[in-house]
Amino acid sequence: MIHRRLEKLTGRLALRAILPKSKLGQAIRYAVNQWTKLEVYLGDGRIEIDNNLVENAIRPTKLGAKNWLFIGCREAGQRAAILYTIVENCRRLGIDTREYLENVLTRLPGMKGSEAITLTPANWLRARQGKQARKAA
């Protein structure tokens, strides 16, 4: 509903000689183009308004990217992204990354593909905490 009002407003403003390439015209077009994303953000309180947490987490990797840009094969970038994601998830959850990787990499060869979901850092931590709670009881 608000989006329709904004479209009507932009139509009226355009009729009042706001040039589409002027700063105001560009700002209005930007607002209209971003409107659905804004509605999603406003509709779900869990959604972050920006991605600064992710940007800050990958900054060291990005700064060193020129040093290792041409090392490895084409798939190296995707593999590195997966590893960085795992390491960052461990860091955020307070998991010792080395302990996690040693545990997961030794168990992985004997697992079925369908069991792999249990190895995400969050699921791994949940399972580990469940085992510790059972031992304490």
N, C-alpha and C positions, 0 to 999 in steps of 0.2 A: 504494500500500500504506500509506504513512504517512498519506495523506489519509483512508483508511478508519479507521485507528487514531484519528485526530483526531476523526472523526465519532463513533466509539464513545465516545471520551473525553467529547466534548461532550454526548452522550446521557446518559452516567453522571452527569456534573456537573449536568445539568439535573434529573435525578432527585434529586439531593442539594440541591435547593432553591436553585440559582443562578437568580435571576430574569433572564429574557432582557433586560430593560431596565436591569439593573444595569451598572455599569462593567465588571465581569468578564464578564458575559454579552455585552455589546457587543464586548469585546475578542475573545472566543472566536468570535463570529459574523464579525467582521472577518477573523480569521485563516483561518477556513474559506472565506470568500468570496474571499480573495486567494490561496488555495493553488495554483491552477493557474498563476497568473502567477509565483509563487515557483518552481514546478517548471521553468517555461520559463527563468527567470533562472539557476537552478542548473544547468540542462542545457546551456547555451551560454555559454561564458566571454566571448564578444564583446558580450553584452548588458549595458548599463549598468544599475545598480540604480536610478538616478534620472535625471531629465532636466535636471539643473542646467546642463549645458553649453548646452543649447538655451535654457533660461530666461535665462541670462546673456547669450547672444548677442542675444536679442530685447528685452532690457530697455530700451535707448534708444528703440526703436520703441514699446514699450508705454507708456513714460513720456510720449511725445509724442502718443499716440493721441487724447487729448481735444482737442488742438489741431487735428487734421485729421479728426475723426470724421465730419463731414458734408460733406466735400469730395468731389466726383466722383459717380460713379454706384454702383449696387449692386455691380458687379463690381470696383470699385476695391480692395476688401479682398483679394480673391483675387489680383488682379494684383500688389498690393503684397507679399503673402506670397511670391509666386513670385520677385519681384525681390530681396527680402530673403534668400531662400534661396540664390539665385545669388551674391549679394554675400558672404554668410557662407561659402559653400563656397569661393569664391575666396580669402577671407581665411585660412581654415584650411589651404588648399593652398599658400599663399604666392604666389598669382598676383596680379599687378597688375590690379585690377578694371577699370580704364579700358582697359588694353591688351586684356584679354579681351573686354569688351563691344564695343569698336571692331572687333576682328577678327571676332567672331561676327556682329554686326549688319550688317557689310558683306558677309559671305559668305552669310548666311541667305536673302536673296531668291532667289539662284540655285540653291538646294539643293532636293532632293526631300524629302518628308516623312520618308521612311525613313532619310535621312542625318542627321536632327536629333539622334539619339542621340550622334553624334560631337561634338556641341557642348556637352555637359555639362562643367563645369569639370574634372572628373577625366579624362575622355576627351580633352579639349582639351589639357590639360597633358601627358598621356601621348604624344599625337601630336607635340606640340612638342618634347618631350625626345627622341623617336625621330628627328625631323628633325635636331636638333642633333648627335646621336650619329652619324648618317650623314654629316653634313658634316665632322665631326672625323676620320672614318675615311678 
